[in-house]
Amino acid sequence: MSSGQDGAAPLQIDEKEFEHDPHALYDVLRSEAPVREIIAPGGTKVWLVTRYDDAKSVLTDNRLSKNIEAGQKVIQRHTDGETGMVFASELAAHMMNADPPDHTRLRKQVNKVFTQRAVEKLGPRIEEITTELLDAMEGHDEVDLMRTLAYPLPMAVICELLGVPSDDQERFKGWVPTQLSGGDPESMAQATTALLGYLYELIESKRSEPADDLLTGLVRSSDDGKLNTQELVSMAFLLLVAGNETTVNLIGNGVYALLRHPDQLAALRADRSLMPGAVDELLRYESPVNTSSLRFTTEPIEVGGVVIPEGELVVVALTSANRDESQFPDAGSLDIHRQAGASLSFGHGIHYCVGAQLARLEGQIAFDRLIDRFPNIRLAADPADLRWQPGTALRGLRSLPVSLGAEQR
């Protein structure tokens, strides 16, 4: 057992290299320093956990707290400057940043909407939206799949579920990437102001004109005292903005992986019964969520033989855990025939993603309809030229140029 890093200075992460290929760093850390203190892009000092077994342990350890009020003080103490702190006070009072019993109370408000039975009922509408988006791609030799499918499909689905007017979807395109990037504080502050203004406006519209949708239900819960105003706004933000990005990246990363592995794409095209397992494998291979949200230690804890002191920030590298050879043999290879191995892409424990079933269903429908409609689809850019979204939390492409091929059906 070692205490901390035995005096070693925190490892400074190169933002550009990490953005392009986090796997290179994770491969080294899993082998040499699976629990390592680092300075993340943005200047926050955290303990990074990279092995699968350690990751699962951390994600269920109640000595690690996600309480946002106490956590802000810890973050400030470990952060150089104000980067990453812009929206914490007004948009972060949601269930991802809460411990029981508050977490239990908050999650209860949305659990019934995301049960497997409820999600399955959304299938026909998801298929309709997907068909409409693919129809719009017809006649084009080349498209950016992020713009034409990966982004608009999940946004349309969650907007309909929440009861957001379809005309408002365009308003998010500038705010969301900025808000989640962890980048320039001034730009993030501007995005925060715009988001807050819109969410308050939307909530008031549901209060004055109730409808049969999730947001109206949350407004009623707020009026009944089950949610305070800040929790209501934060919950709307979590569902509408942050949760949407996971599915965007699932679709983008998944199509990209399949196009780079034509043998796997051919196998999936030939046998659609492989689709559920293929989606799980695509989630594992290039996780849409790179790292877990922050936790902090409420007492000294041992992880992987390293003692992390009280009052330290801890982050789980989900992408790294999903490439751990001890859990997933030949983990660096994409294999849609792989037996399910419980990837951590949607987290683990009480904070497991409430929308995981919905994201999987959207991915299955998107992949199935896309390869049916455009059987000759292929990459239209050199992989080395593709750029990934900034920040460490999410893992997604900025754009995905594809050629749709001459033959369409």
RONUSE-818476 format. One line per 10 residues: their letters; for each residue y, x, z of N, C-alpha, C. Coordinates in steps of 0.05 Angstrom, whole numbers, always signed. Example, Ala and Ser with C-alpha at 12.3 -4.5 7.8 and 13.67 -1.06 7.14 Angstrom:
! RONUSE-818476
as) -114 +264 +156 -90 +246 +156 -66 +264 +156; -45 +257 +142 -21 +273 +143 +1 +258 +157
! end
This chain:
! RONUSE-818476
mssgqdgaap) -24 +17 +0 +0 +0 +0 +25 +18 +0; +44 +11 -17 +69 +26 -17 +92 +8 -9; +113 +19 +3 +136 +4 +11 +157 +7 -11; +164 -16 -23 +183 -16 -45 +173 +2 -67; +190 +18 -78 +183 +36 -100 +183 +65 -91; +178 +68 -64 +178 +95 -53 +202 +112 -60; +226 +99 -60 +251 +113 -65 +258 +116 -94; +242 +107 -112 +248 +109 -141 +272 +90 -148; +289 +100 -165 +312 +83 -173 +302 +60 -190; +315 +37 -189 +308 +15 -206 +308 +23 -236
lqidekefeh) +289 +12 -251 +287 +18 -279 +308 +2 -295; +325 +16 -310 +346 +2 -326 +333 -7 -352; +334 -33 -357 +322 -44 -382 +342 -42 -405; +333 -31 -427 +349 -29 -451 +349 -57 -464; +372 -70 -465 +373 -98 -474 +364 -101 -503; +373 -84 -521 +367 -87 -549 +337 -82 -554; +326 -61 -542 +297 -55 -546 +280 -78 -534; +288 -88 -511 +273 -109 -497 +274 -135 -513; +298 -141 -524 +301 -165 -540 +283 -164 -564; +281 -141 -577 +265 -138 -601 +235 -139 -595
dphalydvlr) +227 -125 -574 +198 -124 -568 +193 -119 -538; +192 -141 -522 +186 -137 -494 +158 -128 -488; +140 -132 -507 +112 -125 -503 +108 -95 -499; +125 -79 -512 +122 -49 -509 +127 -41 -480; +148 -52 -468 +153 -45 -440 +132 -57 -422; +124 -82 -427 +104 -95 -410 +77 -81 -410; +69 -70 -433 +44 -56 -435 +44 -32 -416; +67 -18 -415 +70 +6 -398 +70 -2 -369; +86 -23 -362 +88 -31 -334 +62 -42 -323; +47 -57 -338 +21 -68 -328 +3 -45 -321
seapvreiia) +4 -23 -336 -13 +0 -332 -3 +18 -309; +23 +23 -309 +33 +44 -291 +48 +33 -267; +62 +11 -269 +78 +1 -247 +80 -30 -248; +58 -43 -242 +57 -72 -246 +76 -89 -229; +86 -77 -208 +106 -89 -191 +129 -69 -189; +151 -74 -204 +171 -53 -207 +199 -64 -204; +216 -50 -190 +244 -58 -187 +259 -49 -212; +273 -68 -224 +287 -63 -249 +316 -73 -247; +333 -64 -266 +359 -76 -270 +358 -90 -296; +358 -116 -296 +355 -132 -320 +381 -132 -336
pggtkvwlvt) +379 -138 -362 +404 -142 -378 +422 -162 -364; +447 -155 -360 +465 -172 -345 +471 -160 -318; +455 -140 -310 +462 -125 -286 +449 -135 -260; +431 -153 -261 +417 -163 -237 +393 -147 -230; +391 -138 -205 +368 -122 -196 +346 -141 -186; +323 -139 -197 +300 -156 -190 +275 -140 -188; +255 -152 -175 +228 -141 -176 +212 -156 -198; +201 -141 -217 +188 -153 -240 +157 -150 -236; +143 -173 -238 +114 -174 -234 +102 -178 -261; +84 -161 -270 +74 -162 -297 +44 -167 -301
ryddaksvlt) +28 -165 -280 -1 -171 -283 -7 -200 -277; -28 -210 -289 -36 -238 -288 -42 -247 -259; -60 -233 -245 -67 -242 -219 -44 -241 -199; -28 -220 -201 -4 -219 -184 +16 -241 -191; +18 -247 -217 +37 -268 -226 +29 -295 -214; +3 -302 -216 -6 -327 -205 -1 -329 -174; -6 -306 -161 -1 -305 -132 +28 -310 -125; +46 -297 -139 +74 -300 -134 +83 -329 -140; +73 -341 -161 +82 -368 -169 +74 -390 -149; +55 -383 -131 +46 -403 -111 +52 -394 -82
dnrlskniea) +66 -372 -78 +71 -361 -51 +95 -375 -40; +91 -391 -18 +114 -405 -6 +133 -388 +10; +127 -362 +11 +146 -343 +24 +168 -335 +4; +164 -343 -21 +184 -339 -41 +199 -366 -45; +225 -366 -42 +240 -390 -44 +255 -392 -70; +260 -417 -78 +277 -423 -102 +302 -439 -94; +307 -441 -68 +330 -456 -59 +356 -445 -70; +370 -461 -86 +393 -450 -101 +416 -442 -83; +421 -457 -61 +443 -451 -44 +440 -423 -30; +416 -419 -19 +411 -393 -7 +408 -372 -28
gqkviqrhtd) +396 -379 -51 +390 -360 -72 +415 -349 -85; +437 -365 -86 +462 -355 -97 +472 -330 -83; +470 -330 -57 +479 -308 -41 +462 -283 -47; +436 -287 -50 +419 -264 -56 +425 -253 -84; +429 -272 -103 +435 -263 -130 +461 -247 -131; +482 -257 -118 +507 -243 -117 +505 -215 -105; +488 -213 -85 +484 -187 -72 +471 -167 -91; +455 -177 -109 +439 -160 -127 +449 -159 -155; +473 -170 -160 +483 -171 -187 +509 -155 -189; +511 -140 -211 +536 -125 -216 +555 -143 -232
getgmvfase) +575 -153 -219 +594 -171 -233 +585 -200 -231; +596 -216 -249 +591 -245 -248 +572 -255 -269; +561 -238 -285 +543 -246 -307 +520 -262 -296; +514 -284 -309 +491 -301 -302 +497 -320 -280; +521 -320 -268 +527 -337 -245 +544 -361 -253; +551 -363 -279 +572 -382 -287 +564 -411 -281; +540 -420 -286 +534 -448 -283 +517 -454 -259; +513 -435 -241 +495 -440 -218 +504 -463 -200; +530 -464 -195 +539 -484 -175 +539 -512 -185; +542 -517 -211 +546 -544 -220 +523 -555 -237
laahmmnadp) +507 -537 -249 +485 -546 -266 +457 -538 -256; +456 -526 -233 +430 -515 -224 +418 -529 -200; +428 -553 -192 +417 -567 -169 +394 -585 -178; +375 -574 -192 +352 -589 -202 +326 -580 -190; +304 -592 -198 +279 -587 -185 +268 -558 -189; +277 -545 -210 +268 -517 -214 +280 -498 -194; +302 -507 -182 +316 -491 -162 +315 -503 -134; +292 -515 -128 +289 -528 -102 +262 -522 -90; +260 -523 -64 +235 -521 -49 +228 -548 -38; +202 -553 -31 +196 -577 -17 +211 -579 +9
pdhtrlrkqv) +220 -603 +18 +213 -629 +7 +232 -638 -16; +255 -623 -20 +273 -632 -41 +260 -631 -68; +244 -610 -73 +231 -608 -99 +213 -632 -104; +198 -640 -83 +180 -663 -85 +195 -688 -92; +218 -692 -78 +234 -716 -83 +245 -716 -111; +255 -694 -121 +267 -693 -147 +247 -696 -169; +224 -683 -166 +203 -684 -187 +192 -713 -189; +191 -727 -167 +180 -754 -166 +196 -772 -185; +222 -766 -189 +239 -783 -205 +231 -782 -235; +218 -761 -244 +211 -759 -272 +181 -757 -279
nkvftqrave) +165 -754 -258 +136 -749 -262 +123 -771 -280; +130 -796 -274 +116 -818 -288 +122 -818 -318; +145 -807 -326 +152 -807 -354 +136 -786 -370; +125 -766 -356 +112 -744 -369 +82 -743 -364; +70 -765 -355 +41 -766 -352 +28 -765 -380; +3 -757 -381 -11 -755 -407 -11 -782 -422; -15 -804 -408 -15 -830 -421 +12 -836 -433; +33 -831 -417 +60 -837 -427 +68 -819 -451; +60 -794 -450 +66 -776 -472 +51 -784 -497; +26 -792 -494 +10 -800 -518 +23 -824 -532
klgprieeit) +36 -841 -518 +50 -864 -530 +73 -855 -548; +83 -831 -543 +105 -820 -559 +96 -808 -585; +69 -805 -588 +58 -792 -612 +67 -804 -638; +65 -830 -642 +74 -841 -668 +103 -836 -674; +120 -837 -655 +149 -832 -660 +153 -802 -666; +139 -785 -653 +141 -756 -659 +132 -751 -688; +111 -764 -696 +102 -761 -724 +123 -771 -744; +136 -793 -737 +157 -804 -755 +180 -784 -758; +189 -773 -736 +211 -754 -736 +203 -729 -752; +179 -720 -747 +169 -696 -762 +169 -701 -792
telldamegh) +159 -724 -800 +158 -732 -828 +186 -732 -840; +205 -744 -826 +232 -745 -836 +243 -717 -840; +238 -699 -821 +248 -671 -824 +235 -656 -847; +209 -660 -850 +195 -647 -873 +204 -659 -899; +209 -685 -900 +220 -698 -924 +246 -684 -933; +263 -678 -913 +288 -665 -919 +285 -637 -929; +262 -624 -923 +257 -597 -933 +247 -597 -962; +236 -619 -971 +226 -621 -998 +247 -613 -1018; +239 -600 -1039 +258 -592 -1060 +272 -566 -1056; +268 -554 -1032 +281 -528 -1026 +260 -506 -1029
devdlmrtla) +267 -485 -1042 +249 -462 -1045 +246 -447 -1018; +268 -446 -1003 +269 -430 -979 +286 -445 -958; +277 -444 -933 +292 -457 -911 +290 -439 -886; +308 -443 -868 +306 -432 -841 +292 -452 -824; +267 -446 -817 +250 -465 -803 +261 -471 -775; +275 -453 -763 +287 -458 -737 +307 -481 -739; +323 -480 -760 +345 -500 -764 +334 -527 -775; +313 -526 -791 +303 -550 -804 +281 -565 -789; +267 -551 -771 +244 -564 -757 +243 -557 -728; +242 -531 -721 +237 -523 -694 +259 -533 -674
yplpmavice) +284 -532 -683 +305 -542 -665 +308 -573 -666; +310 -585 -689 +316 -614 -689 +294 -632 -679; +269 -624 -682 +247 -641 -673 +247 -645 -642; +246 -624 -626 +246 -629 -597 +272 -642 -588; +295 -635 -600 +320 -647 -592 +320 -676 -597; +310 -685 -621 +309 -713 -627 +291 -728 -607; +268 -716 -601 +249 -729 -582 +261 -732 -555; +272 -711 -544 +283 -713 -516 +307 -730 -515; +323 -730 -537 +347 -748 -538 +338 -777 -537; +318 -784 -552 +308 -812 -552 +296 -819 -525
llgvpsddqe) +282 -800 -513 +270 -806 -487 +291 -810 -466; +312 -794 -467 +333 -797 -447 +352 -819 -453; +355 -825 -479 +374 -846 -487 +401 -834 -496; +400 -810 -509 +424 -797 -519 +429 -805 -548; +452 -814 -555 +458 -821 -583 +451 -798 -602; +439 -804 -624 +430 -783 -643 +454 -768 -654; +477 -781 -656 +501 -767 -667 +510 -745 -649; +502 -746 -623 +512 -725 -604 +495 -699 -606; +473 -700 -620 +455 -676 -620 +469 -652 -631; +487 -656 -651 +501 -633 -663 +519 -619 -642
rfkgwvptql) +527 -634 -622 +546 -622 -602 +532 -601 -585; +506 -601 -584 +492 -582 -567 +487 -555 -581; +489 -554 -607 +480 -530 -621 +496 -506 -614; +521 -509 -606 +537 -486 -598 +534 -481 -568; +533 -502 -552 +532 -499 -524 +506 -487 -513; +484 -496 -523 +458 -490 -511 +452 -460 -512; +452 -447 -536 +445 -419 -537 +464 -402 -519; +490 -409 -519 +509 -394 -503 +503 -397 -473; +497 -422 -465 +492 -428 -437 +468 -413 -426; +447 -410 -443 +422 -399 -434 +420 -369 -440
sggdpesmaq) +440 -357 -452 +437 -329 -461 +440 -309 -438; +454 -317 -417 +459 -297 -396 +478 -275 -405; +495 -281 -425 +512 -261 -437 +540 -262 -427; +560 -263 -445 +588 -261 -439 +597 -283 -419; +607 -276 -396 +615 -296 -376 +635 -316 -386; +655 -307 -401 +676 -325 -411 +665 -346 -430; +647 -337 -448 +635 -356 -467 +617 -376 -452; +602 -366 -432 +585 -383 -416 +601 -404 -400; +625 -395 -390 +642 -413 -375 +652 -435 -393; +659 -429 -418 +669 -449 -437 +646 -469 -443
attallgyly) +622 -458 -447 +599 -476 -453 +593 -494 -429; +596 -483 -405 +591 -499 -381 +611 -522 -379; +636 -516 -384 +657 -537 -383 +651 -559 -403; +643 -551 -427 +637 -571 -448 +613 -588 -440; +592 -575 -431 +568 -589 -423 +573 -608 -400; +587 -599 -380 +593 -616 -357 +609 -641 -365; +629 -636 -381 +645 -659 -390 +628 -679 -405; +610 -670 -423 +593 -688 -438 +574 -703 -420; +561 -688 -401 +541 -701 -384 +553 -722 -366; +576 -717 -355 +590 -737 -339 +596 -762 -356
elieskrsep) +605 -757 -380 +612 -779 -399 +587 -795 -405; +565 -782 -410 +540 -795 -417 +529 -811 -393; +531 -800 -370 +521 -814 -346 +537 -839 -341; +563 -837 -344 +580 -861 -340 +574 -883 -360; +567 -874 -385 +560 -894 -406 +535 -909 -398; +516 -895 -386 +491 -908 -377 +495 -926 -354; +515 -919 -337 +521 -936 -314 +534 -962 -323; +551 -960 -343 +565 -984 -352 +549 -1000 -372; +531 -986 -387 +514 -1000 -407 +485 -991 -403; +471 -1001 -384 +443 -992 -378 +425 -998 -402
addlltglvr) +405 -981 -405 +386 -984 -427 +358 -977 -416; +338 -981 -433 +310 -975 -425 +304 -946 -432; +315 -928 -417 +311 -899 -422 +311 -884 -396; +303 -859 -398 +299 -842 -374 +326 -837 -359; +347 -832 -374 +372 -826 -361 +383 -850 -345; +380 -874 -357 +388 -898 -342 +372 -900 -316; +346 -893 -317 +330 -894 -293 +340 -874 -272; +348 -850 -281 +358 -830 -263 +385 -839 -251; +402 -852 -267 +427 -863 -257 +422 -883 -235; +402 -900 -239 +395 -920 -219 +386 -907 -193
ssddgklntq) +370 -885 -196 +360 -870 -173 +384 -859 -158; +404 -850 -172 +428 -839 -160 +443 -861 -145; +446 -883 -158 +460 -906 -145 +446 -916 -121; +419 -913 -121 +403 -922 -98 +401 -901 -76; +414 -878 -80 +414 -857 -60 +391 -837 -61; +374 -839 -82 +352 -820 -85 +360 -793 -97; +383 -793 -111 +394 -769 -122 +424 -769 -116; +435 -746 -109 +464 -745 -107 +476 -738 -135; +502 -740 -137 +515 -737 -164 +509 -710 -176; +510 -689 -160 +505 -662 -171 +476 -660 -180
elvsmaflll) +457 -671 -165 +429 -671 -173 +424 -686 -199; +439 -708 -202 +436 -725 -226 +445 -709 -251; +469 -696 -249 +479 -681 -271 +460 -657 -277; +451 -644 -257 +433 -621 -260 +407 -629 -273; +396 -652 -264 +371 -661 -276 +374 -668 -305; +396 -681 -312 +402 -687 -340 +404 -661 -356; +417 -641 -345 +419 -615 -358 +392 -603 -362; +375 -602 -342 +349 -590 -343 +332 -603 -365; +331 -629 -366 +315 -644 -385 +326 -642 -413; +351 -644 -416 +364 -646 -442 +367 -619 -455
vagnettvnl) +373 -599 -439 +380 -573 -451 +358 -552 -446; +354 -544 -421 +336 -522 -415 +307 -528 -424; +297 -552 -417 +270 -559 -425 +265 -560 -455; +286 -568 -469 +284 -571 -498 +278 -544 -511; +290 -523 -501 +288 -496 -513 +259 -486 -513; +243 -494 -493 +215 -485 -492 +200 -494 -517; +204 -519 -524 +189 -530 -547 +200 -519 -573; +226 -514 -575 +238 -501 -598 +224 -475 -603; +221 -459 -582 +208 -433 -585 +178 -434 -590; +165 -454 -578 +137 -458 -584 +132 -462 -614
igngvyallr) +149 -479 -626 +145 -485 -654 +153 -460 -671; +175 -448 -665 +184 -424 -681 +165 -401 -678; +159 -394 -653 +141 -371 -648 +113 -377 -660; +104 -402 -657 +77 -409 -667 +75 -407 -697; +94 -418 -711 +94 -415 -741 +95 -386 -749; +113 -371 -736 +116 -343 -743 +89 -328 -739; +76 -333 -716 +50 -320 -711 +29 -327 -732; +28 -353 -739 +8 -361 -759 +14 -349 -786; +39 -347 -794 +46 -335 -820 +40 -305 -820; +41 -293 -797 +34 -264 -796 +4 -259 -793
hpdqlaalra) -11 -280 -789 -40 -278 -786 -53 -299 -805; -53 -293 -831 -62 -313 -851 -91 -321 -847; -108 -304 -835 -136 -312 -830 -137 -334 -809; -119 -333 -789 -119 -353 -768 -107 -379 -780; -87 -377 -796 -75 -401 -809 -96 -414 -827; -111 -399 -842 -132 -410 -859 -153 -424 -843; -161 -413 -821 -181 -425 -804 -172 -451 -792; -146 -452 -784 -135 -476 -773 -132 -498 -794; -124 -490 -818 -121 -509 -840 -148 -521 -847; -169 -505 -845 -196 -514 -853 -209 -532 -831
drslmpgavd) -200 -529 -806 -213 -544 -785 -192 -553 -765; -181 -577 -768 -159 -586 -751 -168 -592 -722; -194 -594 -718 -204 -598 -690 -197 -574 -673; -190 -552 -685 -182 -528 -670 -153 -529 -660; -138 -550 -669 -109 -551 -663 -102 -549 -634; -114 -565 -616 -106 -563 -588 -110 -535 -576; -133 -523 -582 -138 -495 -573 -119 -475 -586; -113 -480 -612 -95 -463 -626 -67 -463 -614; -58 -486 -605 -31 -488 -593 -31 -473 -566; -53 -475 -551 -55 -460 -526 -54 -430 -531
ellryespvn) -68 -422 -552 -69 -393 -559 -42 -383 -569; -28 -400 -584 -1 -392 -594 +18 -390 -570; +15 -408 -551 +31 -407 -527 +26 -380 -512; +1 -373 -510 -6 -348 -496 +4 -324 -511; -1 -323 -537 +4 -300 -554 +34 -292 -554; +51 -311 -558 +80 -306 -557 +93 -328 -542; +93 -325 -516 +103 -347 -498 +132 -354 -504; +138 -380 -505 +165 -388 -509 +184 -382 -486; +172 -379 -462 +186 -371 -438 +178 -343 -431; +197 -324 -431 +191 -296 -426 +186 -291 -397
tsslrfttep) +205 -299 -380 +203 -294 -351 +208 -320 -336; +197 -321 -312 +201 -344 -295 +230 -344 -285; +239 -366 -274 +265 -367 -261 +263 -351 -235; +286 -345 -224 +288 -327 -201 +276 -340 -176; +263 -324 -160 +255 -330 -133 +265 -308 -115; +266 -314 -88 +274 -292 -70 +256 -293 -45; +251 -270 -34 +233 -267 -12 +247 -275 +14; +233 -292 +30 +244 -300 +55 +233 -283 +78; +215 -265 +71 +204 -245 +90 +190 -224 +73; +184 -201 +84 +170 -181 +68 +143 -191 +58
ievggvvipe) +137 -186 +33 +111 -195 +22 +98 -172 +6; +72 -172 +5 +58 -152 -10 +48 -164 -36; +55 -151 -58 +46 -160 -84 +34 -136 -99; +9 -137 -106 -3 -115 -121 -2 -89 -107; -3 -89 -80 -3 -64 -65 +25 -54 -59; +46 -68 -68 +73 -60 -63 +86 -80 -44; +100 -71 -23 +114 -88 -4 +142 -92 -14; +149 -117 -20 +176 -124 -28 +191 -134 -3; +213 -122 +4 +227 -130 +29 +238 -158 +28; +247 -168 +51 +260 -194 +53 +286 -193 +38
gelvvvalts) +294 -216 +26 +320 -218 +13 +321 -205 -14; +299 -203 -27 +298 -190 -54 +292 -211 -75; +302 -207 -99 +297 -225 -122 +271 -217 -135; +255 -237 -143 +229 -231 -156 +227 -248 -181; +218 -236 -203 +215 -250 -228 +187 -244 -239; +173 -264 -249 +147 -261 -261 +150 -259 -291; +139 -238 -303 +139 -234 -332 +116 -250 -344; +121 -276 -350 +100 -293 -360 +88 -283 -386; +105 -272 -404 +96 -261 -429 +77 -238 -424; +83 -222 -404 +65 -199 -398 +39 -208 -386
anrdesqfpd) +40 -227 -367 +15 -238 -355 -3 -249 -376; +8 -261 -397 -8 -273 -418 -20 -252 -437; -12 -227 -434 -24 -205 -450 -41 -187 -432; -48 -195 -408 -63 -179 -390 -93 -179 -398; -103 -155 -405 -130 -153 -415 -151 -161 -394; -145 -159 -369 -164 -167 -348 -169 -197 -349; -151 -213 -359 -154 -242 -361 -160 -251 -389; -149 -237 -409 -152 -244 -437 -161 -220 -453; -187 -216 -457 -197 -194 -473 -184 -193 -500; -178 -168 -509 -165 -165 -535 -139 -182 -536
agsldihrqa) -124 -180 -514 -101 -198 -510 -79 -195 -531; -78 -172 -544 -57 -167 -564 -64 -180 -591; -87 -192 -593 -95 -205 -619 -93 -236 -617; -85 -248 -639 -84 -277 -640 -111 -287 -649; -123 -305 -633 -150 -316 -639 -150 -345 -631; -148 -362 -651 -147 -391 -645 -174 -402 -636; -195 -386 -638 -221 -394 -628 -225 -386 -599; -205 -373 -587 -207 -363 -560 -212 -386 -540; -230 -382 -522 -234 -402 -501 -210 -403 -483; -202 -427 -475 -179 -430 -458 -180 -412 -434
gaslsfghgi) -159 -397 -429 -158 -378 -407 -136 -382 -388; -124 -406 -387 -103 -413 -368 -79 -394 -370; -66 -394 -393 -42 -378 -396 -20 -389 -377; +0 -372 -372 +21 -379 -353 +47 -387 -367; +45 -394 -392 +69 -400 -408 +86 -423 -396; +73 -442 -383 +87 -464 -371 +89 -461 -341; +83 -437 -331 +84 -431 -302 +58 -438 -288; +60 -441 -262 +36 -446 -246 +45 -457 -219; +29 -474 -207 +36 -484 -180 +55 -508 -182; +70 -513 -160 +86 -537 -159 +108 -538 -179
hycvgaqlar) +116 -515 -190 +137 -514 -210 +127 -513 -239; +101 -519 -242 +90 -521 -269 +106 -540 -285; +112 -533 -310 +131 -548 -327 +123 -578 -329; +141 -595 -322 +135 -624 -322 +131 -634 -350; +144 -621 -370 +142 -630 -398 +121 -615 -414; +102 -602 -401 +82 -586 -416 +66 -602 -436; +57 -626 -427 +41 -643 -445 +57 -652 -469; +82 -658 -465 +99 -666 -487 +104 -643 -507; +108 -619 -496 +112 -596 -513 +88 -590 -530; +64 -592 -517 +39 -587 -532 +36 -607 -555
legqiafdrl) +41 -633 -549 +38 -653 -569 +57 -649 -593; +82 -643 -587 +101 -637 -608 +92 -613 -625; +82 -593 -612 +72 -569 -626 +49 -576 -644; +30 -592 -634 +6 -599 -650 +15 -615 -675; +32 -634 -671 +41 -651 -694 +57 -634 -714; +75 -618 -704 +92 -602 -721 +75 -583 -738; +56 -568 -726 +39 -549 -741 +22 -564 -761; +10 -586 -752 -9 -601 -769 +5 -611 -794; +28 -624 -790 +42 -636 -813 +55 -615 -831; +64 -593 -819 +76 -572 -835 +57 -559 -854
idrfpnirla) +33 -552 -845 +14 -538 -862 +1 -557 -882; +2 -583 -876 -7 -603 -896 +13 -606 -919; +38 -608 -911 +59 -613 -931 +65 -589 -948; +64 -565 -936 +71 -541 -951 +48 -521 -948; +26 -525 -963 +3 -507 -960 +8 -478 -969; +29 -473 -984 +35 -446 -993 +58 -433 -977; +64 -444 -954 +86 -433 -938 +81 -404 -931; +102 -388 -932 +99 -359 -925 +126 -349 -915; +126 -326 -901 +150 -314 -891 +168 -306 -915; +194 -310 -912 +213 -302 -933 +231 -280 -923
adpadlrwqp) +222 -264 -903 +237 -242 -893 +218 -221 -882; +227 -197 -882 +212 -175 -869 +213 -179 -839; +190 -180 -826 +189 -184 -797 +208 -165 -782; +212 -141 -792 +229 -122 -779 +258 -130 -779; +265 -148 -798 +293 -157 -800 +299 -182 -784; +278 -195 -773 +283 -219 -757 +295 -211 -729; +312 -228 -719 +325 -223 -693 +317 -245 -674; +315 -236 -648 +307 -254 -627 +331 -262 -610; +329 -285 -597 +351 -295 -581 +357 -276 -558; +382 -272 -551 +389 -254 -529 +380 -265 -502
gtalrglrsl) +379 -248 -482 +372 -257 -455 +342 -251 -449; +335 -252 -424 +308 -246 -415 +291 -270 -409; +304 -293 -405 +289 -317 -395 +271 -329 -417; +282 -332 -441 +267 -345 -463 +260 -325 -484; +240 -332 -500 +231 -315 -522 +230 -332 -547; +250 -329 -564 +251 -345 -588 +267 -332 -610; +261 -338 -635 +275 -327 -658 +302 -340 -663; +321 -325 -672 +346 -336 -680 +344 -351 -706; +328 -341 -724 +323 -355 -749 +295 -348 -759; +283 -365 -776 +257 -360 -787 +257 -369 -817
pvslgaeqr) +265 -351 -834 +266 -357 -863 +237 -359 -874; +231 -382 -887 +205 -385 -899 +208 -395 -927; +189 -387 -944 +187 -398 -972 +167 -420 -971; +174 -443 -982 +156 -466 -981 +135 -467 -1003; +138 -449 -1023 +118 -448 -1044 +123 -469 -1066; +112 -465 -1089 +116 -482 -1112 +102 -509 -1109; +78 -508 -1098 +61 -532 -1096 +66 -546 -1069; +74 -571 -1070 +79 -586 -1046 +64 -613 -1049; +58 -625 -1026 +46 -651 -1027 +54 -668 -1003
! end
